[in-house]
Amino acid sequence: MMDSISTAASPPGDAPPMPEDAPPVPPAEGSEAVVSDPAAVIPEAPAAPAPVAAAPAPMPLLDAKVIAVPETCQLTDNMGMKYTAYRIEVRPPAVQQNGDDASAQQSQSQPPHTAVLRRYRDFAWLHTALSKERPGCVVPPVPEKNAVARFDSEFVEDRRSHLELFLRRSYVHPELYDTRCLDAFLRADDATFSVAKNAKPGAVPIPTNNDVVCRVMADDGTNAAAAPPAGLANGAVVLGSVPPRPSVSPNSPVHMPPVAITPTASAGSGAVRGIKNKFKKLFSETKTQLAGKELVHSPDDHLFDEILAYADALEKQMKAASARATSLVKKNKDSGADYAELGAVLATLGQAEGDGSSCGTVLRTVGESVSTNLAPVASLWAQAELEKLDEPLHDHVKYVAALKYAIEQRSNRRLTYTTALNKLGEKRGALAKFNGHFGADMKRYDAELSLQRAEAAAEQARVDFEGCSQRLLRETDRFRVQRANEMRATIVEYVRIQAEYTAKMSQIWSGLVPQLEAIPPA
């Protein structure tokens, strides 16, 4: 049976990489996983997980308004193709000037007002980069790609508002606010951002408008290229080295964390070596799967099984609710058009009856009221249901999909760790063959080096797996609370809309009664 590991509590953020010469930490022994029934239909909330390190509380959405996407423009790329660019502004929060030295110093220490242009594919890159930099995190969704009406004014405005919401949600997310990719996306110039998009995860360059030189910067801004990486002390991994959270006070500056830089390799041998390593990793993991080898266990495996069952059932129910809401909105939107047609038909019938006809007067009065009053109210009703019910439910569906993707990321890292442990066992067996054999010093030396690399890879895989597991537990707890609150708000708003527009429709119909009764019969 595979060794069990413990997903011990670790603070948010990625753990630093393990140096190759550091001694590996053997995985701890644990119990086997208890798998819950995956066929559960009702998405009951998963059982409370074991105590984990609490993530910082998210900033209020109001603080995220320092980020705005106020306008769009159409540009042409180097190939002569048109595209829509979105202007992104990062505004420092207002500082109250009290005339004292503290206020003046606080105002001077604020980051400058920055503005950049990004296109939709850059937002899609950021969404992917956030998942890679913080595996196991429920990343806010981005609007879907649409190649048909991408230059339509209504479509562009709708996408602009949703992209702005995506950025604000990411900015206040307790696991994402300090990511390097988000900082580069919001502040980097075009040249630096291009380097960031082509860099490996964890090597995103710091945004600058003066140069594109990649350096390691200390917290105080001095050149710290010779300093040891943050989180490493005497060759040991120090978990919990994360940048400080930005201040949540509306009167204090919001600083982006400093970014550690690694020089980017040229596009020659480095790219080929990267592709080669990816294929080797994929081959090893596929070999582990096909061999049917047992995956590594952790004491919290049963919690993740329950989370997956919860997400599967919730996704099914949310999709059904979203489909019914879409159908309801379409029905009410069609009713607005039907009211307009009914009013026109009644008015035409009234004209056919003649001006002096009592019946004609009634028909014209009802037709005009239906066309002028009822049809617009029905259209507004449908639009309100679209914005307050259909779109929020669709957003819930995308968030559940994001949770399931986070679960999948943990499963992938579990497979990677299992593969690394299997490879480590193979390397130990290969080295054991040369023990006691004379004349095989070089082969023994090569086997020892290979074993050291396998130990370092297994340790890094363990750190990645544990970090992803702990982040997923924190995210699931936050997901349940946040989604429940937002669903409650959605239903309350829907009921309020129904009461409001039902009263308006009733008022219009009630107002017709005295008008019609005042018309004498023929």
N, C-alpha and C positions, 0 to 999 in steps of 0.2 A: 504494500500500500504506500502511496505517496506520503511524504512528510506533510504534516499539517502546519500551517502558519497562523499567526495571530494578527488580525488587522488591528493592531494597537492604535490608540488614539494618536493622531498627528494633526497639527494645525493646518489651516487652509494654505494653498499654494503648493508648488511642486518642490519636492525634495531635491537637493543638489546632487549632481552625478557623483558616483563613487569612483575615486581614483583607482587606476589599475594596480598600483602597488599597495593598496590598503588591504588588510586581511579581511576575508569575507566573514560575515556574521552568519553562523549556521541557523537555519530556520528552527523555530521552537516546535515542540511536539504539541498536538492538540487532539481534539475529538473529531469524529466524522460528522459530516453534515446531516441534518435532518431535513429532508425535502418535503415541503408541504404539497398538498393536492393541487396540481396545476390546472385542474378542470373546474375550479371554483367559478361560479357565474357572477355572484354579487361581489363587487370590488371593495371588500372590507379593507380598511386601512391596515397596513402591516403592523405586526407587533412592535412594540417599542424596542429599538436596537439597544445594544450594550452601550454604556456610557462612552461617548466620543467627544473629542475636542470641539467645543462650540465655535462656529464660525462667527465673525463679526456681524453685528446686525446691519442690514442694508440701510443705506441712507434713504430718507424720504424722497419720493419722486420729485418733489418740488426742487430739491437740490440739483437734480439732473437737468434742470432747465438752463444751466450754464451751457449746455450743449443744444444747438439748434441747427436745423436744416431749413433756412428761411426761403431759399429760392433755387430754381433750376435754370439751366441754359443748355442749348444744343451746340455741340462742338463736332469737329471732324478729326478723325485720327489720321495716322500716317498713310493708311491705305485708302483714304478718301471716303470712309464710311462714317455716317452720322451716328451720334450717340447722345444720350442725355447725361449731363453732368450735374451733380448735386453739390451745392455750396454748404460746407459744414463749418460752423463757427463754434469756438470754445471761448466763452466769455467768463472772465473771473467774476465771482460774486461781488456785489456792492459792499463796500466797507464804510461804515459810519465814521465820518470825520469829527472827532471830538476835540481836536486841537491839541491833543497830548502826543507825546513822543511815541507811545505804543501804537496809536492809530496810524501815525505817519509811517512807522516801520512796517506795520502790517500791510499797508497799501503798497509800499515799495517792494515787499517780498512776494507779492502776488504774481503768478505767471501771466505773461502778456496775452492779450486778445489775439487768437490765431484764427485763420480761415484757410481752408483747403478745398479743392475740388476733387470729388471722387465719383466714379461711375458705378453702375449696379454691380458689375463683376467684382469691384473692389469690396463692396459690402458682402458679397458671397464669399470672397476670400477671407474676410474678417470672421465670418460665421464659422468657417472651417478651421481657421487658425485658433479661434477661442477653444474649440473642442480639442484640438491637438495640444494646446498649451495647458489646458485644465481638463484632462480626461476624467470622466465621471461626473462632469458638471452638466446641469440642465441649461443649455444655452438658449437664450430667447430666440424665437423664430424670426426669419426674414420673409418678406413677401415673395410670392412665387414668381418665377420667370414667365414673361409673356412676350413673345416675339411678334404678335399680330398687331396689337394696338399700342405699341410702346411709345409712340409719339403723340397719342391722343391726349388732349389737355386734361380731361378728367382722370384718365389713367395715370398720367404723370403726377398730378396732384395727390391722388390717392396713394401712390407708391411713395411719394415724398413724405407724407405724414406717417406712413408705416415704417419707413426707414429711420425717421427721426425717433419714433417710439422704440425701435430696436436698439439704437445707440443709447438712448436714455436708460432703457432697462439694463443694458450691459454695464453702463457706467455706475449704476447703483447696486449691481449684483455683488454680494459679499465674496464670491469666489472669482470674479472676473475684473473687478475695478482696477486691479494693479497689474494686469497682463501687459506684456511688452507689445504684443500685436495691436491692442487697443490704443496704447499710447502712440505708437507709430502711425496708426490709421488717422488719429485725430490731429496730430501735430507735425508729422514729417512732410518735408517738401517732396516734390515729384521724384527727384533722383534718389533720395533716401528711402522713400516708400517703395520704389522699384527694387532696391536692394533688399528691403525687408521682406517683400513678397517672395523673393527667390532664395531667401536664407533658410537654413534649417531651423526647426522649432527650438526656441531658447537662444537663438542668435540674432534676434531682431535688432537692427541698429537703432541708436538713440536718435530721435528727430532733431534736425538742425536745419537752419536756413542758410548757413554759412559754408558748410563743407559736408562731405560725405565720408570723412575719415572715421573708421571704426576704432574706438578705444574703450578700455575699461575705465569707468569713472567711479570714484568713491562718492559717498553720500555728500561730502562737502564740496564736490565738484573738482577735486584735484585729480591729477593723473595717477591712477592706481594700477597700472599695468603689471607692476611687479608684486602687487599684494596678492595673498592667497584668496581664492574665490570665497564669497560669502557662504557661510554654512559649513565650512571645512576648518577644522582646528586639529593640528597635529595628525593629520591623516584620518581623522574620525569624522563620520557624518554627524552633523548637528542638525536635527530636525527642528523646524520652526523658525528658520531665518527668513522672514517675510518682510517686505517693506511696510512702513507704518501706514495705517489707513489715513486717507484724507479727512480733514476736519468736517464734521457734520453741521457745525454752526453756520448759519447764513451770513454771519459777519466775519467769518474767518476764511482765509484763502484755501482753495482746494488745489493741492500740489500733486502732480503726477509723480510716481515713484521713480527714482533713478534706475537706469537700465544698464545692465551689464552687457558688454559688447564682446563678441568674438569675431576675429577677422574672417571675412568670407573667402572661401577658396575660389580659384578660377574655375571657369566652366569646362575645363579639360578633363584631367584625370580624376578630379574630385567627383564630377557628375557620374562618370563611368563607374567609379568605385562605389558610389552611393547606390546606383541601380543594381550593381552586382551584389551588394550586401542585402538589399531588399529581396532579391530573388533567393538568396541563400536562406534568409530568415523565413520567407514564405515556404520554401521547400521543406525546411526543418519542421515548421509548425504543421504543414500538411502531412508530413510523414508521421508526426505524433498523433494526429487525428485518425489517419488511416490505420495506424497500428492498434488503435483502440486502447491506448494506454490511459490509465486512470489519471485524472487531473488532480492537481494539488488541492488539498482540503484546508479550510480555515474554520474556526469555531462559529463564524457568522454566516456560513453558507446558507443556512436555512432562512435567515433574514432576507437574503437576496432572492431566494426562490419565492418567498412570499411577496416581495416587491414586484417581481416579474409577473406573478399571477394577478396581483392587484392592478398593474399597468395594463395587462392584456384585457382584463374584464372592463376596466375603466375606458379603455380605447374603444371597445365595442359599443358600450353604452353611449359614449360621447359622440361617436359617429352617427348613431341612430338619432340622437337628439338634434344634432346639427342638420341632418337630412330633413327631419320634420320641420325644423325652423326655416330652412330654405324653401321648402314647399309652401309653408304658411305665408312667407313674405311674397312669394310669387303669386299666390292666390289673392292676397290683399292688393298687390300692385295691379293685377288684372281687374279687380273690382273697381278701382279708380277709373280705369278706361271704360269699363262697363257702365258705370254711373254717367260718365260723359256722353256715351252713345245713347243711353236711355233718356237723358235729358233732351238731347237733340231730337229724338224720335217723338217724344211727348210734345215738344214745342211745334213740330211739324204737323202733328195731328190737330193741335189746337188752332193752328192757322187754317187748316182744312175745314174746321167746323165754322169758321167765320168770326168776325169781331163781335158781333152781337150775341153770340151763343154762350149760354152759361157753361156748358160743358167745355167749349173751346177755351174760355177764360180759366177754368180750373186746370185744364191740361197745360196751357202755357205757363201758368203760375208754378205748377209743380215742376215742369220741364226746366224752367229758368233756375229755380232753386236747386234742383238736382245738379245741373251743369255748373252753376256758379259757386255753390257752397259745398255740396256733398262730394263731388268728384275731387276737388283739391284736398279736402280733409282726408279722404281715403288714400290719396297718393302720399300725403305727408305721413299718414299712419304707417303705410308700408315702408317708407324710408326710415322712420323711427325704429320700426321693428328690425330692419336690416342692420342699422348701426348699433342698436342696443341689445339685440338678441342673436341674430344670425352671425354677425362677425365675431362677437365674443365667444360664441360656442365653437366656431371654426378655429379661433385662437386657442381655445382649450384643447381641441383635437391635436393641434400642432405641438402644444406643450407636452401632451402625453407621448407623442412620437419622440420628442426630445428626451424625455425620461427613459424611454425604451432604448434610444441610442446610447445614452449614458450607461445603461445596464449592459449593452452589447460591448461597450469599450472595456468594462471590467472583465467580461468573459474573454475578450481578446488578450488582455494582459494576464489573465489566469493561464491561458494557453501558452503565452510567451514564457511565463515563469516555469510552467511544467516542462516545456521544451528545453529551457536553459538547464534545469535540474537533470534532465535525461542526458543532455550533452555533457554535463559535468561528470556524471557517472561514467560515461564512455571514456572521457579523458583520464579519469582516475584508473579505470581498467587498463587503458593503453600504457600508462606509466608503470603500473604494477608488473607488466610483462617484462620490463627491462630491469627490474630489481633482481639482484643476484647474478646478472649476466655480465661477463667481462667482455670488453671490447665494444661496448655499445654506449660509450659516454655521450657522443654527439646526439644519438637518437634519444637517450634519456634526457639530455638537456633540452632538446626540442619539445619532448613530451611535457617536461616541467613548465616550459614557457606557455605551451598550449593549455595546460591545466590552470595556470595563473589567469590567463585570459578568460577561460570558461568560468572560473570562480568569480572574477569581476563582473562578467555578464550576468551570472546567476544572481549576484548581490544586487545589481542594478535592476534586474527584473523583479526581484522581491520588493525593493523600495517602490518601484512603479506600481506594482500590484497592490501593495498595502496603501499607498497614497490614494490611488484611484478608488479603492474600496471604502476608505474613510470619507473621502469626498462624496461618494455616492450616498452613503448613509446620511450625511449632513444635508445633502440636496433633497433626498427623499422626504426627510422631515420638514424641510422648508417648503417643498412642493405641496405637500398635503395641506399645510396651513394656508399658504398663499392661494392655492387653487380653490380651497373651500371658501375663503373669504370673497374671492372674486366671483365665484359661482353664486354665492348668496347675493352679492350686489347686483349681478346680472338679472337674477330672477325678481328681485325687489324692483328694479328699474323697469322690467317688462310688465309687471303688474301695474305699476304707476302709469305707464304708457296706455295700457288697456283702459284703465279707469278714466284717464284724461280724454282720450279720443272717443271713447264710448259716450262720455258726457257731451262732447262737442256734437257728435252725430245725433244724440237724443235731443239736444237743444235745437238743432236745425229742423228735425222732424216736428218737434213740439211747436216751433214757431210757425209752421205751415198750417196747423189746425185752425187757429182763429182767422187766418187769411182766407182759407177755403170756406169756412162757415159764414163769412161775411158776404160771399158771392150768392146772390139769390138764385133759386132754381128757375128753370124756364117756365 
